[in-house]
Amino acid sequence: MGNSSEKTDSVLLQYQEYLNKKVVFGIIASILLFFLAIYSIAVGSFDLPIGDVFLVLLGRDLGMANTIIWNIRLPQVLSAIASGAGLAVSGAIMQIILKNPLGSPFTLGISQAAGFGAAFSIVVLGVGSVHSGTDGEIVVNNPYLTTISAFGWAVVSTLVILMLVKFKNAAAETMILTGVALGSLFQAGTTAIQYFADDVEIASIVFWTFGDVGRATWRDLLIITVILLPSVFYFIKNSWNYNAISSGDETAKSLGVEVEKLRTKGMLLSSMLTAIIVSFVGIIGFVGLVAPHIVRKLIGTEERYLIPFSCLVGAILLLASDTVARTIISPVVLPVGILTSFLGAPLFIYLVLRGKNYIWS
């Protein structure tokens, strides 16, 4: 009897340590995100004292600092956080559903489809005229028509993959390969449109396809947030079901999980979330691929924690990348999509070389 009690106590102690590790990770990641956000607000082509940032956020009127923070820096920082969280959780859900570490919005062709939609609107729908903004940057006229077109074509890519799931019962590998093919197809379509475009339209397309959270307005941020919050809530609510799917479809079905329904909803919702984000901030590759793998390596694969912590890590990754992009060769601002691609491409190659099952082995 004593041995049984000692074993129970040992198991409980191990489980408590298991939980404590995840709680500590969440606290550290949240603190890091907060201070990174404050730092990101303070730095740029015109640096602000950290103290002034806190004062302005608390309601003090410091003249020019107020304008810089409320009109430029804060919406950019919050857009980076929301976009990073959305792309990361979308990537995590796609990897769980497909049971493949290569699953992400970028590798499934959704981002490239949105880029094609933007190019289509600029050249075919006539939103391609540009003019100089107050700081000399290129501004696309009627950006919301561009957003709608980008979103629509991203949905087309999503529906193709969902039809493979529903009507052909496609394997995860087939969906990944289909996503790669769709990405190549839409990239070729974008190139073809650029070939027939004039100089001004090409400048517009290049401006849009460079991922840049700095272009997002308060209204754009609101729309992204309105889609992001209920999506994350749905994913967290179904985290136990995603855990069951990770153990295999047959196991999940034996536990009462409606696998096909859950997979279709998850793919559709994560793809829609990605399409909304990409349609507002442009193509930002590999955040959805990298963030979930970082979380898996640090705290394990349990979806109850993987989903919310992927949001945190994705927000940190994109915000850190955007901060570096704005400051590394200041006053020149690099598109954040360039840095995320430099970060994600080596990991993508590594995952291909290691094989699809390494992360769940």
C-alpha positions, 0 to 999 in steps of 0.5 A: 500500500505504501509503495502505491502511495509513493508512486502516486505522489511521484506521478503527481509531482512529475505532473506538477513539474510538467505544468509548472514548466509551461506556466513559467514559459507562458509568463516569460514569453508574455513579459518578453512580448510586453518589453519588446513592444515598448522597445519597438514603440521607442525605436525607429528613424526617430528614437523616443525615450522609454519613459516618454513612451510610458507617459504617452501610453498613460495619457500624457500629452508630449506633443510630437511624441503623441503623434509618432506613437498613436498614429505610427508606432502603436498601430504598427506594433499591435499589427505585428503582434496580431498578425504574428499570432494569427499566422502562428496559430494557423500554422500550428493548426495546419500542422496538427490537422495534416500531421505534417511539420511542413504545414503552414499558410506559406507552404500551402500556397495561401499566401502566394494566392493572396499575392496573385489577388493583389496583382490581379486587382492592381493590373486588371481591376485598375487599382495600379496607379500610385502616388507619393505619400507624405514621406515619399513612400508609394501608396496604392490607391483603393487599397481595400479593393486590393484587399478584397481581391487578395482575400478572394484568391486566398479563399480559392486556394483554400477551397481547392485543398478542402475539396481534396480533403472532402471528396478525394480523402487526400493524405496529408502528403498529397495536400502539402504537395498540392499546396506547393503546386498551388503556390508555384501556380499563383507565383507564376500567375503573378509573374505573368501579370507583371510581364504585361504591366507597365512600370507604375503597376509593377511598382504597385505590385512590388509595394504590396507583395513586400510584407509590411505591418507598417501599412496597417491602419487602426481599422485594419488592426480592428478587422484582423483582431475581430477575426483572430480572437474568436478563431483562437478561442475556437482552436483552444476550445477544441484543443483536446480534439486536436490532441486526439487527432494527433494520436491518429484518426482511428483513435480520435474516432473511437473517442467520439471526435468527428475527425472530418468535420473538425479537420475541414473547419480547422483548415477553413478557419485557419486559412481564412485567418491567414487570408485576412492577415495577408490581404492587409499586411502582404506576404509574410512567409514562414512565421506560421512554420517556425513558431509552432516548432519553437514551442514544440521544442521548448514545452512539448506537443500537447495542443492545450498549450501549443495553440496559445503559446504558438500565438505568443511566440509568433507575435514575438517573432514577427514583432522582433523581425519588424523591429530589426527591419526598421532599425538595422539600416535606419533610416531605411526601413526593410520589408519585414517579409525579407527577414522572416524568409531568411529565418524560415527558409533554413528551417524549411530545408532542415525539416525536409531533410529530417523527414515528416515524422521527426517532430512527433517521434 
